[in-house]
Amino acid sequence: MKGQTAGPQGDPVTVLDKVGPGANLYGSQAGVGKGWLRVLQRIKTRRVLSQLTDDELKDVGLSRSQAAEEARRPFWK
């Protein structure tokens, strides 16, 4: 492939080889892990939110419909 260099064993070097494992190609290397942690936190939070009682929702200032709407949101939003 044009412009590609070879690694120590003669294998082609890819962009990921150059930046390291777990690298976020759009920013810092820690960005990938932080992104997944955010996704997992959203999933967990929305699951818990959907299981709260009306009194617990009132304590946090949400109605049942607001909690249901948030719980239905996709994990990437």
Summary of the structure (lengths in Angstrom):
residues: 77
radius of gyration: 21.3
end to end distance: 37.9
largest distance: 64.8
contacts: 143
relative contact order: 0.09
helix: 56%
strand: 3%
